[in-house]
Amino acid sequence: MALDHYVTLGRSGLRVSPFCLGAMTFGEEFGIGSDAATSQAILDRYLDRGGNFIDTANIYNGGRSEEIIGQYLARDASRRPRLVIATKFGGSMSQGDPNAGGASRKAVVHACEQSLRRLGTDYVDLYWQHWSDRFTPIEETMRALDDLVAAGKVRYIGFSDTPAWRTTQAQMIALTRGWTPLVALQVEYSLLERTVEGELLPMALEFGLGVTPWSPLRSGFLTGKYTRSSTEAESPGRSAWIKRNMTDTAFRVVDALLATAAEARTTPARCAIAWLRTRPGVVSPILGARTLGQLEDNLGALDVVLTPAQLTALEEASRPRLDFPAEFLRTAATLSYADTTINGEHFPAYH
């Protein structure tokens, strides 16, 4: 497979690459990113390989990520119509101002206008709610987004890091009122974060939302560089994110990943991303890279095909315990469909 073997994003006609380029690392303001020259070299390589899907947010490196992308677009006017640019609202760019962040109409419209200015474009292809805002009625957010679409400033909308019940509420309101519906869902998803399989992924499948997982390598923990005997983070700024994974459960997953990657003759990072691409609903995992080498290694996952046995090994090592009623419903399904096979799934007999 290649980056220019495009896929449709959810229940929409928008065609995106099978890997999205995450731009959270563009800029050095937060101490964990790349300078403008390296960021633009990463963009060049991604586009040269056929990629067209770039994901950022207003708050990434204090707006610097959007600025770098805007400068890149300004160098060649022909790039903009070929690219699918996604950015997010919700984060505050002005601490101390209660209306600077969140999902109110005031915040959403202002954030969009400022993102368009930094990106140097008239429209955003995909506009994400970065996370749920508990102080704003969901009707207000969805109507504001619909107005931005009607004004031509936004083409498609999606939700990131929002509970399944809230996303469902938003989608049903949009569908029943004739407003612009959600087409995509962005969530953290990896071998070390699979609890989204309880509510969020089934909801995405039901509504036809294309899933774009972030942190498919769990902040680099699934690259294979961190083991029981090697636990130091490369960057102080990433230390807290890495240390959250220092558990026996996580290391058991890493052990299985290392063994599977060796058997498949690939890198642990490519193996972890290849596993993620097989998950139901997943359309375009978001790859973040601080160097060209990291980008190239991650893109190599396009060529990795894991066997059923290898997928099972990773599945068993990383299987999460899901919130009620997910576990209960597995048992209930057997009680309903005992000793039958439906849509290729066999339900054993019970006694």
Buried (B, 14 or more C-beta within 10 A) or exposed (E): EEBEEBBBBBEBEBEBBBBBBBBBBBBBEBEBBBEBEBBBBBBEBBBEBEBBBBBBBBBBBBBBBBBBBBBBBEEEEEBBEEBBBBBBBBBBBEEEEEEBBBBBBEBBBBBBEBBBEBBBBEBBBBBBBBBBBEEBEBBBBBBBBBBBBEEEBBBBBBBBBBBBEBBBBBBEBBEEEEBBBBBBBBBBBBBBBBBBBBBBBBBBEEBBBBBBBBBBBBBBBBBBBBEEEEEEBEEEEBEEBBBEBEEEEBBEBBEBBBBBBEBBEBBBBBBBBBBBBEBEBBBBBBBBBBEBEBBEBBBBBBEBEBEEEBBEBBBEBBEBEBEEEBEEEEEEEBEEBEEEEEEEEEBEEEE
